[in-house]
Amino acid sequence: MRATAKDPSGVDEQRFRDALRGLPGRVWAISLGILVNQVGNFLPVFIVLYLTDRGYSAGAAGLVLGASGVGKVLGNAVGGHLTDRVGRRWTIVLSSVSTAALTAAMPSLGPLPLIVTVVGLIGVTSQVYRPAAAAVLLDSVAATNQQRLAAFGVFRFAMNVGAALGGVIGGVLASTSYVGLFLGNAATCLLFGVVVGVLLRDETKARDGRGETGAPARERVGYRQVLADRTLMRFLLMTVFAEFVYIQSTVGLPLHVSDVGLSERDFGLLIGLNGLLVLALELPITGAVARYRPEYVLAVGNLVTGVGLALTGFMSGMVPLAATVLIWSFGEMMTSSISQAYLGSLAPPHLVGRYQGLHGVAYTTGTGAAPLIGGAVYAFGPWALWALVAMAGLVSARLSLPRRRAAATAAEAEA
């Protein structure tokens, strides 16, 4: 990856640090909100334990998870549409309030069909905010690579801190009362909506100065226009493959850990190592790679992630497995903030929400399909899964690179 002085997106680490210090209050406000939201995001983590504790079968729990997965895909598409049409602030508030109400009702639900329906609806409402939150970040900073990276880096850091705290708090609540668990989840969702409703009262306008949608009514063709963007379609396909690879850290890795005679505690230590690395190093790594073209950073990061996880199949002890965690965690940290910042550079101002919404659709499709495919392939043969992970990593890396014609055009512009 060669830094190019003529590339307008090329920045050094000092400029990235300056961008972090100069982030506007709206970025910190939405990051505070997401931290609160993630601290109480208990339902996706504990729903299976809750259902089995009430006597439902593993098959029933799988059905509920499937409904949630479908809901999450739909929720991102709906959220992208609402973000561009009704605004960022009200989309987040709607998502938070509706999710809080549905989650608070969970302890009172009895019949399985009703649980499936409500959890599916929670899947929808809990994802509606995501395109709007990303749009707030993009609207709040200058249209430069370092500003976008700084904003998404802080947002990601807040999400990771919230998720880490939420896992601990959720475990304590679940051991005491599932009613308290779900009510706590509902309360944090509602608090997220309050934070956004109060601190983001001045609705951000699109960067071209024509109002929030940024386009006259005759240009509002919605998702049809977005789907015509070939660069975006390539990026979305890359996202699906990359998420399939990454999710094997929670599917193939625990299965492998068990097969080589290690314990659940050992798996927890490996995942904990990943969490610590991300919390400590993701922002510095984001700053270090900010000087390079995002397509190349994504390609290298996806390749590193694929190699790291594929190597899992060759390791049998904690030290070698920890080394593979270091590798794929590094790939994760390279790509996480870069991917959303790069997506922000592709979107016209009046379609930011829909671009982010389709990214959410691709993301949830990959994360939803990966456990099903990974588990089935591992049952056929562990070697087959790790070979598939390696190939998917290569494919995601190749899809990250610009198409040859686009790359040639960029090279001519630099010349």
Buried (B, 14 or more C-beta within 10 A) or exposed (E): EEEBEEBEBBBBBEBBBBBBEEBBEBBBBBBBBBBBBBBBBBBBBBBBBBBEEEEBEEEBBBBBBBBBBBBBBBBBBBBBBBBBBBBBBBBBBBBBBBBBBBBBBBBEBEEBEEBBBBBBBBBBBBBBBBBBBBBBBBBBBEEBBBBBBBBBBBBBBBBBBBBBBBBEBBBEBBEEEBEBBBBBBBBBBBBBBBBBBEBBEEBBBBBEEEEBBBBEEEEBEEBEBBEEBEEBBBBBBBBBBBBBBBBBBBBBBBBBBEEBEBEEEBBEBBBEBBBEBBBEBBBBBBBBBBBBBBBBBBBBBBBBBBBBBBBBBEBEEBEEBBEBBEBBBBBBBBBBBBBBBBBBEBBBBBBBBBBBBBBBBBBBBBBBBBBEBBBEBBEEEBEBBBBBBBBBBBBBBBBBBBEEEBEEEBEEEEE
